[in-house]
């Protein structure tokens, strides 16, 4: 594998990274690829989320739970006006504004991704956020105050959806990338 900027072999640990301050058309092409990767990951996440929600709406009931892993995990339809565990249920419009602002911020972050890993992490978080934002914008009861469709029942704790799972994986990947970043050393100094 060669460095996309100068054709030389990359140094160990930098196979997917390009120095952000590199100038020139090669660096711009690499950054464009990472941005497009983040967009593709986000679009895939939105499609998976919205498709699973459509299937849940067509096949599941609010009254009956289908067990997948005993009482630990099941399928049950729910509509959430708030965030996790219905926090903020009385301020759905505010959650919509926050989700829209976060989606724009993640778009900007995607343009600044410095590695393939960061492009994937940002794409996952962005896709999860947009998946739930679409519900808040277009689901009943009204535009901008929609309730998020949930169907993954975690015991008796809460019911979530695949957008939440995707977003969680993106955050976990981002934390891992941050902890493994160049500013941390093996001895913690």
Secondary structure as UniProt FT lines:
FT   TURN            4..6
FT   TURN            12..13
FT   TURN            15..16
FT   TURN            20..21
FT   HELIX           25..59
FT   STRAND          66..69
FT   TURN            70..72
FT   STRAND          73..80
FT   HELIX           84..86
FT   TURN            87..88
FT   HELIX           89..91
FT   HELIX           92..111
FT   HELIX           116..138
FT   TURN            143..144
FT   STRAND          148..154
FT   TURN            155..157
FT   STRAND          158..160
FT   HELIX           162..179
FT   TURN            182..183
FT   TURN            186..187
//
